Every structure is written in structure tokens, then in C-alpha cells.
Amino acid sequence: MKIIKNIFPVFIVLILSFFSIKPLLMSGFFPIHDDTQVARVYEMGKALSDSMFPVRWVEDLGFGYGYPIFNFYAPLSYYFGSIFNLIGFDALIATKIMMGFGIILTGVFMYFFAKELFGDIGGIVAALFYMYAPYHGVDIYVRGDVAEFWAYAFIPLVFYSLWKVYKNSNWIFLIIVSLGYAGVILSHNLTAMMATPFLLFYILFLSVISYKQKRRNTIFYLLLGLIFGALISSFYWLPALSEMKYTNVLSQIGGGANFLDHFVCLPQLWLSPWGYGGSAPGCVDGLSFMIGKLHILVSIIVFILTMILLVRKRNKENIEKLLIIILFFLGFALSIILTLDISKSLWQAVPLMAFFQYPWRFLLMISFFASILAGSFVWIISLFIAKMNNKNLYLYCLGAFLVVVSLLLNSKFFAAQTILNNDSSYYTNDTALEWSISKISHEYMPKNFLIPKNLSEISTGVIKIESGNLKIIKLEKTTQSYKVVVNALTPSSILIPIANFPSWSLSIDGRKASFIARNSGIEVAVSSGVHAVSLNFSQTPIEKFSNLVSLAGIGMLLIGIILSGKKHYGK
């Protein structure tokens, strides 16, 4: 009976998530800004089937020359989606499963966090407010930013597990902190950058309370969770930072994505027309930046009621949670300020913030804080009506009212602009991969590489004879290798259509050889005779080192589990 009672609220969240994923259940697909998702899932699955792990390079994108997208673009959601592709689902269905799972996790993880603080009703309210926050709808059905809304899902998990570590100093929850934080980083590195300062303030707050309670080791455990999370995910972020210089990733900063042109006007946070266009300078944009009227109103009401309770000083047993609410309201207010022009001087003073490109990205944190504040509303009211008869009935009714109104106001935003009658092959055929999709995102190409200007300039995968008299006898190609047997009648050279990156190495007849990196491929010279030419993708020293760091992080966690288990068993 207890199990049913514990599962039932989660079941409610899952049932009510239907409206957020409904467009994913229809046949076909819908247009989104980042219309690369199906192709990325397909390419991830293809690389895994070629035994590449971790996946860093994809074969068909980059105009057919390939590029190391998953060395720089957070890969977690695509690993998940590719699993379904590998077990038999087509790439489109696998992408929809990937998206739907990320959406549903948002509600489930928020439920567990808010429930821990404010009970079952508060957990359900917070989960539905978070899942149906207007910006969440923008991320899914307008921008199509799968990486960002997957990270959006993991944020409550990190806050929840940090709270549990604070309460129990338990290694199990330290592991969840680590995996949750690694989940944020591996889902979307920019979201990790955005959330980390808020997490550190949260840790500082919990540490101060712990210190006053004479639990002085708590800060060590709290920070250790984030450190382990960073270690586990280092196989991704360490090469991403150190090898960025080989690509055009930095070209994405400035220009049309200059943060100075994309501050939100204050009225837009209250009301802005829903649209499927883009962000533009000024107060008229093609997409909405609404926080959600109910989110705003409930957050302000909760703050006022919390201040009243703190002033009265009659709730000493609840002071901890009341202060948490104030902390989250400050996070809510600060996040709002960071979307507005008044924060421009801070953006200019901190160079790293230019990577965010769009100040309105902080709607992600606004939605998080507003949703947890909404979850606290029922609990706050319970303190005011503690002595009333039928108190629980009133609280259930209030929770139901908040959920229903939230769904009525915001579920309409979780809709596609239109449904296109496209199947998986529309997104994964050669032309789509090597031209249509590649045009959307080619910043991961090597510097100085000749970017094709039209369809006729893309790679066809054909090795070209640059000079001499040569015949190609045999060709074997995978994601991470080109193996060619040639018969050169004279000293000759061939151009292999691969975008050069430091990971590529050449051997001729089993001996290491050098090559010339051209702006349209890799040129290999051979002497007269029959030769086996092998071009292989092998991880760079920093990539290998980062893999070892990740394994070390996992190993230390496992040792911690074993030692904590023995300690517990010894008791």
C-alpha cells in the first residue's frame, strides 16, 4: 500500500505529461530551428555501429567530409536516441523517443525535488509548472534545442540530491549528485555554465546552515558531488575546451548572435506573442519570451507570504525551508535581471558570458526557480491554515486548481507549427546529410577548410587522383577509417575526402607516414607500386587523458560505494 501511495503522484505527473509530448506521437515530424536532430541521432548510431566510443567524429555531416561534432557538442541525448536506432527503430522514431524521454524526465525529477521540500502536492504542482513552462515549449517545438531541454531535466535532480546529501551525508545521494551534474554537462555545456554559479550559491547556503548545526563536513560532501560530476564528464568537456582552436566554434560568438542585440524587454516576460521565428534586436521577436503569468504571480505571492512568516518568527521549525524559498526567489529575480538590458555591464565584464549568445537563455533558470516556488505555495498555505478543519481537503483543492490552470494556460504552447509528412529517410538520405543538414551547422569544420557553396561542391566520398598514374584496387570505409589499396604506375598522390583534424593518422604499407592537409581533404603521396594506404581516426593525447580522468572519477565513486557499504554493514 505504501508503494502505491509513493508511486501514485509520479503516475499523475506521467499521465499529465501527455499534452507536452502529443505532437511527438503523430506520424511525420515538424519544422524546428535546429533541424539537425534526426541526422545527429542517425550519425551517432552509425559511429557506434562502427565501434567508435566515445563518439567524437561523424562521417557524413560536414558536407560529406566529416567533422568532430560530438567532441564539442554535448552528446548525452544522442547516445540515448541512438540506442533505439541501433535496436531497430528508424532514426526519426528514435529521435522522437529521445525528445519525449527528455520532456518527461523534466517533470519526474522536479517532482522528487519539490516533494522532498514541500510534500506530494507541492511536488506535483512544481513538476507540472516546470514541464509546462512556456520557455520549455519554445525549446522543444520552436527552437528544437534537444540538448538544452535535456539539461533542463537534470537541473532539479542535482538540486534534489544536494539537498539529500545535506540532510544525510549519504554516499548514494553523493553518487546521484555526481551523475546528475555530469548529466547537465553532457546534455548541454552552456546550461552547465549557467546553472553552476546557482548551484555553488545553493551549496554555500546549505553549508552555512550545516556549520551552525555543527555539521562542518557537509560542504566537503556537497562540493565533492560536483567535482565527481565534472570528472565523470571530462571525456567530453576537457577536449571540447582544449581542441576548440582547431575549429570555427568561436565564430558563433558575436555577429547575429551578439548578446547585446538579444536582451529581452521587460513586458515580453509577461506577455509576448507566440511565434516560430527567431530572436531579433529590439522588442519585437519571432518567438515568445514569456515566463508564464501564473508562474510570475505565484512566485511573487509566495515571496510575500514567506516574508510575513519570517517577520512573525512563529515558524522556527520551518525556518530552513522558508530561507530556501527566499534563496530561490532571489535566484528567480537575478535570472530575470540577467535577461534585461540593465545587466549589460555584467555581461560585458564577464567574457565567458558571450558564449551564451542570447540573454533570454536565462529563462531556463527562471522557469526552474518559478516552478519550485509554485510547489512551495501549497506548503506555505498549509502553515497559514494549520489549525483549520479539513485542512488537507483545502490543500488538495488548491493543488488541483494550480495544476489545472497551469495546463489550461500553457499546454497550448506545446504544439508544433505544422506536421510535415516526412519519414526518416527525408532527414538521413545522402543529400540531406551532406548538404541540407550540413549547412545548418558547420562550425565544427577545421579552420581554413573550403566550405562548399553549392551542392556540386560537397564530397561524394570519392577519392580523387591528384597527380600521377594510379588505380584504386580496393576501398573499405568506416566512420573512423579509410583503407585503400592502390596500384601506382608512377609516383602519384590521392586526395581523400576527409576534413583534417589532429586525430587522423596515416600509414602506408603498415608504416607511419605523413600527409598534406588541404582545404578540401587530405592528400596522400605514394611511390610506384601496389600500396595499402590506411587513414585512421585515433584519439589525441588530450582525448585519451580525458577518458582516463572520467574512468578515474567513476572508479573513485565505486570505491566510495564499496567503503560506505562496508561501513554501513559494520554497523
C-alpha positions as CSV (number, residue, x, y, z in Angstrom):
1,M,0.0,0.0,0.0
2,K,2.9,2.3,0.8
3,I,4.5,1.6,-2.5
4,I,1.2,2.6,-4.3
5,K,1.0,5.8,-2.3
6,N,4.5,6.7,-3.3
7,I,4.1,5.8,-7.0
8,F,0.7,7.4,-7.5
9,P,1.9,11.1,-7.6
10,V,4.6,10.1,-10.2
11,F,1.8,8.4,-12.1
12,I,-0.2,11.6,-12.1
13,V,2.8,13.5,-13.5
14,L,3.3,10.9,-16.2
15,I,-0.3,11.0,-17.2
16,L,-0.5,14.8,-17.3
17,S,2.8,14.9,-19.4
18,F,0.7,13.6,-22.4
19,F,-0.1,17.2,-23.6
20,S,3.6,18.1,-23.7
21,I,4.6,15.1,-25.9
22,K,1.4,14.8,-28.0
23,P,3.0,16.2,-31.3
24,L,5.7,13.5,-31.0
25,L,3.1,10.8,-31.1
26,M,1.9,11.8,-34.6
27,S,3.3,10.5,-37.8
28,G,5.8,12.7,-39.6
29,F,7.8,15.5,-38.0
30,F,7.7,19.2,-37.5
31,P,10.0,22.1,-38.5
32,I,12.3,23.4,-35.8
33,H,15.1,25.9,-35.8
34,D,17.8,23.2,-35.1
35,D,16.5,20.8,-37.7
36,T,19.6,18.5,-37.3
37,Q,18.3,16.2,-34.6
38,V,17.3,13.2,-36.7
39,A,20.6,13.4,-38.6
40,R,22.6,13.6,-35.4
41,V,20.9,10.6,-33.9
42,Y,21.5,8.7,-37.1
43,E,25.2,9.6,-37.3
44,M,25.7,8.8,-33.6
45,G,24.2,5.3,-34.2
46,K,26.3,4.8,-37.3
47,A,29.5,5.7,-35.4
48,L,28.6,3.4,-32.5
49,S,27.9,0.6,-35.0
50,D,31.4,1.1,-36.4
51,S,32.7,0.5,-32.8
52,M,33.7,4.1,-32.1
53,F,33.4,5.0,-28.4
54,P,33.3,7.6,-27.2
55,V,31.9,9.0,-30.4
56,R,33.8,12.1,-31.5
57,W,33.6,12.1,-35.3
58,V,30.7,11.6,-37.7
59,E,31.2,10.5,-41.3
60,D,28.5,12.2,-43.4
61,L,28.0,15.7,-41.9
62,G,30.4,18.5,-42.7
63,F,29.3,18.3,-46.3
64,G,30.4,14.7,-46.5
65,Y,33.9,15.4,-45.3
66,G,33.0,14.5,-41.7
67,Y,33.7,16.5,-38.6
68,P,34.2,16.0,-34.8
69,I,30.8,17.3,-33.7
70,F,30.5,15.1,-30.6
71,N,33.9,16.3,-29.5
72,F,32.3,19.7,-29.0
73,Y,28.5,19.4,-28.9
74,A,27.2,17.7,-25.8
75,P,26.4,14.1,-26.7
76,L,24.2,12.6,-24.0
77,S,20.8,12.8,-25.6
78,Y,22.2,11.5,-28.9
79,Y,23.7,8.5,-27.2
80,F,20.3,7.8,-25.7
81,G,18.5,8.3,-29.0
82,S,21.0,6.2,-31.0
83,I,20.4,3.2,-28.7
84,F,16.8,3.0,-30.1
85,N,18.2,3.5,-33.6
86,L,20.6,0.6,-33.1
87,I,18.0,-1.8,-31.8
88,G,15.8,-1.4,-34.9
89,F,13.8,1.9,-34.7
90,D,14.4,4.3,-37.6
91,A,16.2,7.5,-36.9
92,L,13.1,9.6,-36.8
93,I,11.3,7.4,-34.3
94,A,14.5,7.2,-32.2
95,T,14.7,11.0,-32.2
96,K,11.1,11.3,-31.0
97,I,11.7,8.8,-28.2
98,M,14.8,10.8,-27.3
99,M,12.8,14.0,-27.2
100,G,9.9,12.6,-25.3
101,F,12.1,11.0,-22.7
102,G,13.8,14.3,-22.1
103,I,10.5,16.1,-21.7
104,I,9.1,13.5,-19.2
105,L,12.3,13.4,-17.1
106,T,11.7,17.1,-16.5
107,G,8.5,16.5,-14.6
108,V,9.7,13.4,-12.8
109,F,13.0,14.9,-11.5
110,M,11.2,18.2,-10.4
111,Y,8.6,16.1,-8.6
112,F,11.2,14.4,-6.5
113,F,12.9,17.6,-5.6
114,A,9.8,19.6,-4.7
115,K,8.3,16.6,-2.9
116,E,11.3,16.4,-0.7
117,L,10.8,20.0,0.4
118,F,7.1,20.6,0.2
119,G,5.3,17.2,0.1
120,D,3.4,15.3,-2.6
121,I,1.1,18.1,-3.6
122,G,3.9,20.6,-3.9
123,G,5.9,18.1,-5.9
124,I,3.1,17.6,-8.4
125,V,2.5,21.3,-8.7
126,A,6.1,22.1,-9.2
127,A,6.5,19.2,-11.7
128,L,3.7,20.4,-13.9
129,F,4.7,24.1,-13.7
130,Y,8.2,23.1,-14.7
131,M,7.2,20.8,-17.5
132,Y,4.7,23.3,-18.9
133,A,6.8,26.4,-18.5
134,P,6.4,28.4,-21.8
135,Y,10.1,28.5,-22.4
136,H,10.1,24.7,-22.2
137,G,7.7,24.8,-25.1
138,V,9.9,27.2,-27.0
139,D,12.9,24.9,-26.5
140,I,11.0,21.8,-27.8
141,Y,8.7,22.9,-30.5
142,V,10.2,26.2,-31.7
143,R,14.0,26.0,-31.3
144,G,14.2,22.2,-31.2
145,D,17.1,22.5,-28.8
146,V,17.1,18.9,-27.5
147,A,20.4,19.3,-25.7
148,E,19.1,22.3,-23.7
149,F,15.9,20.7,-22.6
150,W,17.7,17.5,-21.6
151,A,19.9,19.6,-19.4
152,Y,16.7,21.4,-18.2
153,A,15.6,18.0,-16.9
154,F,18.7,17.2,-14.9
155,I,18.9,20.5,-13.0
156,P,16.2,19.6,-10.4
157,L,17.9,16.2,-9.9
158,V,21.2,18.0,-8.9
159,F,19.4,20.3,-6.5
160,Y,17.4,17.4,-5.1
161,S,20.4,15.2,-4.5
162,L,22.4,18.1,-3.0
163,W,19.6,18.5,-0.5
164,K,19.7,14.8,0.4
165,V,23.4,14.9,0.9
166,Y,22.9,18.0,3.1
167,K,20.4,16.0,5.1
168,N,22.1,12.6,5.3
169,S,25.7,12.9,4.1
170,N,24.9,9.6,2.2
171,W,27.2,8.3,-0.5
172,I,24.2,7.1,-2.5
173,F,23.0,10.7,-2.9
174,L,26.5,11.9,-3.5
175,I,26.6,9.5,-6.5
176,I,23.3,11.0,-7.7
177,V,24.7,14.5,-7.4
178,S,27.7,13.3,-9.5
179,L,25.6,11.6,-12.1
180,G,23.1,14.5,-12.2
181,Y,25.7,17.1,-12.6
182,A,27.5,15.0,-15.3
183,G,24.1,14.7,-16.9
184,V,23.8,18.5,-17.1
185,I,27.3,18.9,-18.6
186,L,26.9,16.0,-21.1
187,S,23.5,17.3,-22.1
188,H,24.4,20.9,-22.7
189,N,27.6,22.6,-21.7
190,L,26.1,26.1,-21.8
191,T,23.4,25.1,-19.4
192,A,26.0,23.7,-17.1
193,M,27.9,27.0,-17.2
194,M,24.7,28.8,-16.4
195,A,23.5,26.6,-13.6
196,T,26.8,26.1,-11.8
197,P,27.0,29.5,-10.1
198,F,23.5,29.0,-8.8
199,L,24.5,25.5,-7.6
200,L,27.5,26.9,-5.8
201,F,25.4,29.6,-4.0
202,Y,23.0,26.8,-3.0
203,I,25.9,24.7,-1.7
204,L,27.2,27.7,0.2
205,F,23.7,28.3,1.8
206,L,23.4,24.6,2.8
207,S,26.9,24.7,4.2
208,V,26.3,27.8,6.3
209,I,23.2,26.1,7.9
210,S,25.2,22.9,8.4
211,Y,28.0,24.8,10.1
212,K,25.6,26.4,12.5
213,Q,24.3,22.9,13.2
214,K,27.9,21.8,13.9
215,R,28.0,19.6,10.8
216,R,31.2,21.0,9.4
217,N,32.0,18.3,6.8
218,T,28.8,18.9,4.8
219,I,30.4,21.4,2.4
220,F,33.1,18.8,1.6
221,Y,30.5,16.3,0.6
222,L,28.4,18.8,-1.4
223,L,31.3,20.1,-3.4
224,L,32.6,16.5,-3.9
225,G,29.5,15.7,-5.8
226,L,30.1,18.4,-8.3
227,I,33.8,17.5,-8.6
228,F,32.9,13.9,-9.3
229,G,30.4,15.0,-11.9
230,A,33.0,17.1,-13.6
231,L,35.5,14.2,-13.5
232,I,33.0,11.7,-15.0
233,S,32.1,14.1,-17.8
234,S,35.7,15.2,-18.5
235,F,35.9,12.9,-21.5
236,Y,33.7,15.4,-23.2
237,W,34.4,18.9,-21.8
238,L,38.2,18.7,-21.5
239,P,38.8,18.0,-25.2
240,A,36.0,20.4,-26.1
241,L,37.8,23.3,-24.4
242,S,41.4,22.3,-25.4
243,E,40.7,21.5,-29.0
244,M,38.2,24.2,-29.9
245,K,41.1,26.1,-31.5
246,Y,41.1,23.6,-34.4
247,T,37.6,24.5,-35.5
248,N,35.4,27.6,-36.2
249,V,33.3,27.2,-33.0
250,L,34.3,30.7,-31.8
251,S,32.7,32.1,-34.9
252,Q,29.4,31.5,-33.2
253,I,30.1,34.3,-30.8
254,G,29.1,37.8,-32.0
255,G,27.6,38.6,-35.3
256,G,23.9,37.7,-35.4
257,A,24.3,36.0,-32.0
258,N,25.8,39.0,-30.2
259,F,24.3,39.1,-26.8
260,L,24.0,42.9,-27.0
261,D,21.3,42.5,-29.6
262,H,19.2,39.9,-27.7
263,F,18.2,41.4,-24.4
264,V,14.6,40.9,-23.5
265,C,12.3,43.9,-23.0
266,L,10.6,43.6,-19.6
267,P,7.0,43.5,-20.9
268,Q,8.0,40.5,-23.1
269,L,8.5,38.4,-19.9
270,W,4.8,39.0,-19.0
271,L,3.3,38.8,-22.5
272,S,4.9,38.3,-25.9
273,P,3.2,36.8,-29.0
274,W,3.8,33.1,-29.6
275,G,5.7,32.5,-32.8
276,Y,8.0,30.1,-34.6
277,G,10.5,32.7,-35.8
278,G,13.8,33.9,-34.4
279,S,15.3,36.4,-32.0
280,A,15.9,39.9,-33.2
281,P,17.2,43.2,-31.8
282,G,14.5,45.3,-30.1
283,C,11.2,44.3,-28.5
284,V,9.6,42.5,-31.4
285,D,10.8,39.0,-31.9
286,G,9.7,36.0,-33.8
287,L,9.4,33.8,-30.7
288,S,8.0,34.3,-27.2
289,F,9.9,35.1,-24.1
290,M,7.0,34.7,-21.6
291,I,7.8,33.4,-18.2
292,G,4.2,32.5,-17.7
293,K,1.6,34.7,-15.9
294,L,0.8,32.1,-13.3
295,H,4.5,31.4,-12.7
296,I,5.1,35.1,-12.0
297,L,2.1,35.7,-9.9
298,V,2.6,32.6,-7.7
299,S,6.3,33.4,-7.2
300,I,5.5,36.9,-6.0
301,I,2.7,35.7,-3.7
302,V,4.9,33.0,-2.2
303,F,7.7,35.6,-1.6
304,I,5.3,37.9,0.2
305,L,3.8,35.1,2.3
306,T,7.2,33.8,3.2
307,M,8.3,37.3,4.3
308,I,5.2,37.5,6.5
309,L,6.0,34.2,8.2
310,L,9.7,35.2,8.7
311,V,8.6,38.5,10.3
312,R,6.2,36.8,12.6
313,K,9.0,34.5,13.9
314,R,6.5,31.8,14.8
315,N,7.8,29.1,12.4
316,K,11.2,28.3,13.8
317,E,10.8,24.6,12.9
318,N,10.3,25.7,9.3
319,I,13.0,28.4,9.1
320,E,15.2,26.2,7.0
321,K,12.6,25.8,4.2
322,L,11.5,29.4,4.4
323,L,15.0,30.6,3.9
324,I,15.3,28.2,0.9
325,I,12.3,29.8,-0.6
326,I,13.9,33.3,-0.2
327,L,17.0,31.9,-1.8
328,F,15.1,30.6,-4.8
329,F,13.2,33.8,-5.2
330,L,16.5,35.7,-5.3
331,G,17.6,33.2,-8.0
332,F,14.4,33.9,-9.8
333,A,14.9,37.7,-9.6
334,L,18.5,37.6,-10.6
335,S,17.8,35.4,-13.6
336,I,15.2,37.9,-14.7
337,I,17.7,40.7,-14.4
338,L,20.2,38.8,-16.5
339,T,17.8,38.7,-19.4
340,L,17.3,42.5,-19.4
341,D,19.4,45.3,-20.7
342,I,20.1,46.6,-17.2
343,S,22.6,43.7,-16.8
344,K,24.6,44.7,-19.9
345,S,27.6,45.9,-17.8
346,L,27.8,42.5,-16.1
347,W,27.7,40.7,-19.4
348,Q,30.5,42.9,-20.8
349,A,32.6,42.4,-17.6
350,V,32.5,38.6,-17.7
351,P,33.8,37.5,-21.2
352,L,32.6,33.9,-20.7
353,M,29.0,35.1,-20.8
354,A,29.4,35.9,-24.5
355,F,29.2,32.1,-25.1
356,F,25.5,32.2,-24.0
357,Q,24.8,34.4,-27.1
358,Y,21.2,35.1,-26.0
359,P,20.5,36.6,-22.6
360,W,17.0,35.1,-22.8
361,R,18.6,31.6,-22.3
362,F,18.2,32.5,-18.6
363,L,14.5,31.8,-19.0
364,L,15.6,28.3,-18.3
365,M,16.7,29.2,-14.7
366,I,13.7,31.5,-14.3
367,S,11.4,28.6,-15.1
368,F,13.2,26.3,-12.7
369,F,13.0,28.8,-9.8
370,A,9.4,29.9,-10.5
371,S,8.3,26.2,-10.6
372,I,9.9,25.3,-7.3
373,L,8.3,28.4,-5.8
374,A,4.9,27.3,-7.2
375,G,5.5,24.0,-5.5
376,S,6.1,25.7,-2.2
377,F,2.8,27.7,-2.4
378,V,0.7,24.8,-1.1
379,W,3.1,24.2,1.7
380,I,3.1,27.9,2.6
381,I,-0.7,28.0,2.7
382,S,-0.7,24.9,4.9
383,L,1.2,26.9,7.5
384,F,-1.4,29.7,7.5
385,I,-4.3,27.3,7.8
386,A,-2.7,24.8,10.1
387,K,-5.5,24.9,12.7
388,M,-8.4,24.8,10.2
389,N,-10.7,21.7,10.0
390,N,-10.5,19.8,6.7
391,K,-7.1,21.5,6.0
392,N,-6.0,18.7,3.7
393,L,-9.1,19.0,1.6
394,Y,-8.4,22.7,1.0
395,L,-4.7,21.9,0.1
396,Y,-5.7,19.2,-2.4
397,C,-8.2,21.6,-4.0
398,L,-5.5,24.3,-4.2
399,G,-3.0,22.0,-5.7
400,A,-5.6,20.7,-8.2
401,F,-6.6,24.3,-9.1
402,L,-2.9,25.3,-9.7
403,V,-2.3,22.3,-11.9
404,V,-5.5,22.7,-14.0
405,V,-5.0,26.4,-14.5
406,S,-1.3,25.9,-15.4
407,L,-2.4,23.3,-18.0
408,L,-5.2,25.5,-19.4
409,L,-2.8,28.5,-19.8
410,N,0.3,26.8,-21.0
411,S,-0.4,23.4,-22.6
412,K,-1.3,25.2,-25.9
413,F,2.3,26.2,-26.3
414,F,3.4,22.6,-26.6
415,A,2.3,22.4,-30.2
416,A,4.2,22.1,-33.5
417,Q,3.8,24.9,-36.1
418,T,2.8,22.2,-38.6
419,I,3.2,18.5,-39.1
420,L,5.3,17.5,-42.1
421,N,4.6,14.2,-43.7
422,N,8.3,13.3,-43.7
423,D,9.8,9.9,-42.9
424,S,13.2,9.1,-41.6
425,S,14.9,8.9,-45.0
426,Y,14.0,12.6,-45.6
427,Y,16.5,13.5,-42.9
428,T,19.1,10.8,-43.4
429,N,19.5,10.5,-47.2
430,D,22.9,11.4,-48.6
431,T,21.8,14.9,-49.9
432,A,20.1,15.8,-46.6
433,L,23.2,14.8,-44.5
434,E,25.9,16.2,-46.8
435,W,24.1,19.4,-47.8
436,S,20.8,20.4,-46.2
437,I,21.8,19.5,-42.6
438,S,25.4,20.4,-43.0
439,K,24.5,23.9,-44.0
440,I,22.7,24.4,-40.7
441,S,25.8,23.7,-38.5
442,H,29.3,23.7,-40.0
443,E,31.2,25.5,-37.2
444,Y,32.9,22.2,-36.3
445,M,34.8,22.1,-39.6
446,P,38.5,22.7,-39.4
447,K,39.8,26.2,-39.8
448,N,40.6,27.3,-43.3
449,F,38.6,24.3,-44.7
450,L,36.9,25.2,-48.0
451,I,33.2,25.3,-47.2
452,P,31.1,24.2,-50.2
453,K,28.9,27.0,-51.6
454,N,26.6,24.8,-53.6
455,L,25.5,21.2,-53.8
456,S,28.0,20.4,-56.6
457,E,30.9,21.1,-54.3
458,I,30.1,18.6,-51.5
459,S,32.1,15.5,-51.0
460,T,30.8,12.4,-52.8
461,G,33.1,10.1,-50.9
462,V,35.2,9.5,-54.0
463,I,38.9,9.5,-53.7
464,K,40.4,11.8,-56.3
465,I,43.7,11.2,-58.1
466,E,45.6,14.5,-57.7
467,S,48.7,13.6,-59.7
468,G,50.4,10.7,-61.5
469,N,49.0,7.5,-62.9
470,L,47.2,5.4,-60.3
471,K,44.4,2.9,-60.0
472,I,42.3,2.2,-56.9
473,I,42.0,-1.5,-56.4
474,K,40.1,-1.7,-53.2
475,L,38.4,0.7,-50.8
476,E,37.0,0.0,-47.3
477,K,35.4,2.9,-45.4
478,T,34.0,3.3,-41.9
479,T,33.3,6.3,-39.7
480,Q,36.9,6.2,-38.3
481,S,38.9,4.8,-41.2
482,Y,39.7,4.9,-44.9
483,K,41.6,1.8,-46.1
484,V,42.7,1.9,-49.7
485,V,44.7,-0.4,-51.9
486,V,46.3,1.4,-54.9
487,N,48.4,0.4,-57.8
488,A,50.6,3.4,-58.7
489,L,52.2,3.1,-62.2
490,T,54.1,6.3,-61.4
491,P,54.7,8.3,-58.2
492,S,51.3,9.7,-57.5
493,S,49.1,11.4,-55.0
494,I,45.4,11.0,-54.0
495,L,43.0,13.3,-52.2
496,I,40.9,11.5,-49.5
497,P,37.7,13.5,-48.8
498,I,38.1,13.9,-45.1
499,A,38.3,17.1,-43.1
500,N,41.6,17.1,-41.3
501,F,41.7,17.1,-37.5
502,P,44.6,16.2,-35.3
503,S,43.1,12.7,-34.6
504,W,43.7,11.5,-38.2
505,S,46.9,9.5,-38.8
506,L,48.3,7.9,-41.9
507,S,50.1,4.6,-42.6
508,I,51.3,3.2,-45.9
509,D,52.1,-0.5,-46.0
510,G,51.9,-0.6,-42.3
511,R,54.4,2.2,-41.7
512,K,53.5,5.6,-40.3
513,A,53.6,8.3,-43.0
514,S,52.9,12.0,-43.3
515,F,50.2,13.7,-45.4
516,I,49.3,17.1,-46.6
517,A,46.2,18.8,-45.2
518,R,44.3,20.5,-48.0
519,N,41.3,22.8,-47.7
520,S,39.2,20.1,-49.3
521,G,40.7,16.9,-47.9
522,I,43.8,15.0,-47.0
523,E,46.5,14.5,-49.8
524,V,48.5,11.3,-49.6
525,A,51.6,10.7,-51.8
526,V,52.7,7.2,-52.8
527,S,55.6,5.8,-54.8
528,S,55.2,3.5,-57.8
529,G,53.8,0.1,-57.0
530,V,51.0,-1.5,-55.0
531,H,50.4,0.1,-51.6
532,A,47.9,-0.3,-48.7
533,V,47.0,3.2,-47.6
534,S,45.3,3.4,-44.2
535,L,43.9,6.7,-42.8
536,N,42.7,6.1,-39.2
537,F,40.9,8.3,-36.6
538,S,42.7,7.7,-33.3
539,Q,42.1,9.8,-30.2
540,T,44.5,12.7,-29.5
541,P,46.6,12.6,-26.3
542,I,44.2,15.1,-24.5
543,E,41.3,12.9,-25.5
544,K,42.9,9.8,-24.2
545,F,43.9,11.6,-21.0
546,S,40.3,12.9,-20.5
547,N,39.0,9.3,-20.9
548,L,41.3,8.2,-18.1
549,V,40.1,11.1,-15.9
550,S,36.5,10.0,-16.5
551,L,37.3,6.4,-15.7
552,A,39.1,7.6,-12.5
553,G,36.1,9.6,-11.5
554,I,33.8,6.5,-11.9
555,G,36.4,4.3,-10.1
556,M,36.5,6.7,-7.1
557,L,32.7,6.7,-6.9
558,L,32.7,2.9,-7.0
559,I,35.3,2.7,-4.2
560,G,33.2,5.2,-2.2
561,I,30.2,2.9,-2.6
562,I,32.1,-0.1,-1.5
563,L,33.6,1.6,1.5
564,S,30.3,3.2,2.6
565,G,28.6,-0.2,2.2
566,K,31.2,-1.9,4.4
567,K,30.8,0.9,7.0
568,H,27.1,0.5,6.9
569,Y,27.4,-3.3,7.1
570,G,29.8,-3.0,10.0
571,K,27.2,-1.1,12.0
